[in-house]
C-alpha cells in the first residue's frame, strides 16, 4: 500500500476493506509528527514502558526492538513501534534537552541555529541548576560553566532565602562580580547578568557566589541558568 511522500502516511487503496484501519493509522502518525516532541534523541535502547504516541530519535547502534533502525524516528503506536524516516530539515522539541532539535539528514542536532552539510552546528543552550548555598565567604557551583562554551550570561532566582548576608555577587575566580553584584538574598530575588560579548570558557569553570558584607550561614537555595553557545564538530 503506498504512503504519502513526506510524512509516510498510509493511503487508502481502491475498494479497500477495513478503511478505518488505514485512516486511523494515518491519523495516529500525524498526531505524533505535528508539533513533534521527542522523548529522547540519540537513544539506542527502547524504553521499557512507552506510552502511546511517544516518539524517539533513534541513535547509532540501536538494539532490541529498534535494531536496524539507526537514524529513524521511532513512534509507539497501537502497542508497537512504528519507524518513520525523518526528512532533512524536520524540526521538533527535545523533552530531555529542553531545546529545539533539527534533523540534518543524518542526525538530530539539539539547539542548532545553523547546521553544515556534515553536522557542524552553531548551538545555543541553557543549562539550569539549583545550588544549595554552603557556609563561608564564598559558595562555588562546580563546573557550572561548560568547557568550550561561549557564555552570553547567567540568570537566577533565589528559591529559598539565603542566610547570613543581605546581598551577594555572582562571578568566577578572579572576577567575583562578572555576572552581578548587590543581588538580594530573600526568596524570589532575581538576577540577570549579561556579558558585553560572548565570553569563551575553554575548560569547565566554577561559578562562584561571594557574600557581601559577611559570610553565608549555609542556608538557602538559588536557581541558576547559564545561557551559552557551542560550536559542534563536522562528521568525518
C-alpha positions in Angstrom: 0.0 0.0 0.0 1.5 3.4 -0.9 2.4 6.1 1.6 2.5 9.8 1.3 5.8 11.2 0.1 6.8 13.5 3.0 5.3 12.1 6.2 4.9 8.4 5.2 1.2 8.3 6.0 -0.5 5.2 4.6 -3.1 5.9 1.9 -6.3 4.1 1.1 -6.3 1.7 -1.8 -9.2 1.5 -4.3 -12.1 -0.7 -3.0 -10.1 -1.4 0.2 -11.8 -3.2 3.0 -11.4 -2.1 6.6 -10.7 1.5 5.5 -10.9 2.8 9.1 -7.7 0.9 10.0 -5.7 2.7 7.4 -7.3 6.1 8.2 -6.7 5.7 11.9 -3.1 4.7 11.3 -2.5 7.8 9.3 -4.2 10.0 12.0 -2.1 8.4 14.7 1.2 9.1 12.8 0.0 12.6 12.0 -0.8 13.2 15.7 2.8 12.2 16.7 4.5 14.2 13.9 2.7 17.5 14.1 4.4 19.7 16.8 6.9 16.8 17.1 8.1 16.2 20.7 10.9 13.7 21.2 11.2 11.9 24.5 14.9 11.2 23.6 17.4 12.0 20.9 20.2 9.6 20.1 19.0 6.8 22.4 19.8 3.2 21.3 17.7 1.2 23.7 13.9 1.2 23.6 12.2 2.3 26.8 10.7 -0.4 28.9 7.2 1.2 29.4 6.5 3.5 26.5 3.1 5.3 26.2 1.0 5.7 23.0 2.4 8.4 20.8 5.8 8.6 22.4 8.5 9.4 19.9 12.3 9.0 19.9 15.1 9.9 17.6 17.0 6.6 17.3 20.7 6.7 17.7 23.5 4.8 16.0 23.9 1.1 17.1 20.3 0.6 18.2 19.3 -2.7 19.9 16.3 -4.7 20.8 13.1 -3.6 19.0 15.0 -0.8 17.4 17.8 -2.9 15.9 18.5 -1.9 12.3 16.6 1.4 12.7 19.5 3.8 13.3 18.5 7.3 12.5 14.8 6.5 12.3 12.0 8.2 14.2 10.5 5.6 16.5 6.9 6.2 17.4 5.0 3.9 19.8 1.6 3.3 18.1 -1.1 0.7 18.7 1.0 -1.2 21.2 4.1 -1.4 19.0 6.9 0.6 17.4 6.4 2.3 14.0 9.5 3.6 12.3 9.4 6.7 10.1 12.2 8.2 8.1 12.7 11.8 9.0 13.5 14.2 6.2 16.2 16.8 6.1 15.0 19.9 7.9 12.4 18.2 10.1 12.2 20.0 13.4 10.9 19.2 16.9 11.4 19.6 20.6 13.7 17.6 22.8 11.9 16.9 26.1 15.2 15.9 27.8 17.3 18.7 26.4 14.7 21.3 26.7 15.6 22.7 23.3 14.6 22.7 19.6 16.1 19.9 17.5 16.6 19.7 13.8 17.4 16.7 11.5 20.3 17.4 9.1 19.7 14.3 7.0 21.7 12.0 9.3 21.5 13.2 12.9 19.2 15.1 15.2 21.0 18.3 16.2 19.9 19.8 19.5 19.7 23.6 19.9 21.2 24.2 16.4 20.6 27.6 14.9 22.6 26.7 11.8 24.0 23.3 10.7 26.5 22.5 8.0 26.2 19.7 5.4 28.1 17.4 7.8 26.5 18.2 11.1 28.7 21.1 12.4 26.3 23.3 14.3 26.1 26.7 15.9 24.2 25.5 19.0 22.5 27.6 21.7 21.8 26.1 25.1 20.5 27.0 28.5 21.5 24.8 31.5 19.6 25.2 34.7 20.5 24.0 38.2 19.6 24.5 41.8 22.5 25.3 44.1 22.3 24.9 47.9 24.5 27.7 49.2 27.3 26.5 51.5 28.6 28.3 54.6 31.6 30.7 54.3 32.7 33.8 52.4 32.1 32.1 49.0 30.0 29.2 47.7 31.2 27.5 44.5 29.0 25.9 41.9 31.4 23.3 40.5 31.9 23.3 36.7 28.7 25.3 36.1 30.2 26.9 33.0 30.8 24.2 30.4 34.1 23.6 28.6 34.1 25.0 25.1 31.2 27.4 25.8 30.7 31.0 24.8 28.7 32.3 27.6 26.2 35.1 27.0 25.2 35.5 30.6 23.8 34.0 33.8 20.3 34.4 35.2 19.0 33.3 38.6 16.3 33.4 41.2 16.5 32.7 44.9 14.3 29.7 45.7 14.7 29.8 49.5 16.2 32.7 51.4 20.0 32.7 51.7 21.1 33.4 55.2 24.0 35.3 56.7 24.1 38.3 54.3 21.6 40.6 52.6 23.4 40.8 49.2 25.8 38.7 47.1 27.9 38.7 44.0 28.0 36.1 41.2 31.1 35.6 39.1 34.1 33.4 38.7 37.5 33.1 40.4 39.4 36.4 39.7 36.2 38.3 38.8 33.7 37.9 41.6 31.1 40.2 40.2 31.3 39.2 36.5 27.6 38.3 36.4 26.2 40.6 39.1 26.6 42.3 42.5 24.2 43.6 45.1 21.9 40.6 44.4 19.3 40.2 47.0 19.2 37.0 49.2 15.5 36.9 50.0 13.2 34.3 48.5 12.1 35.5 45.0 15.1 37.8 44.5 16.5 37.5 40.9 19.5 38.4 38.8 20.2 38.9 35.1 24.0 39.0 34.5 25.0 39.8 30.9 28.4 39.8 29.4 29.2 42.6 27.0 30.0 40.0 24.3 30.0 36.2 24.5 32.9 35.1 26.8 34.7 31.8 25.9 35.5 29.3 28.6 37.9 26.7 27.3 37.7 24.4 30.4 34.8 23.7 32.8 34.7 26.6 35.2 33.1 27.1 38.6 30.5 29.8 39.1 31.3 31.5 42.4 28.8 33.2 44.8 30.5 35.7 47.1 28.9 37.1 50.2 28.8 40.9 50.5 29.4 42.3 54.0 29.5 39.0 55.8 29.5 35.2 55.3 26.9 32.7 54.2 25.5 30.6 57.0 24.8 27.6 54.9 21.1 28.1 54.3 19.2 28.9 51.1 19.0 27.8 47.5 19.4 29.7 44.3 18.3 28.5 40.9 20.8 29.5 38.2 20.6 29.3 34.4 23.7 29.5 32.2 23.0 30.8 28.7 25.7 29.9 26.2 26.6 28.8 22.6 28.7 25.9 21.4 30.4 25.0 18.1 29.9 21.4 17.3 32.3 19.4 15.0 31.6 18.2 11.5 31.3 14.5 11.0 34.2 12.6 9.4 
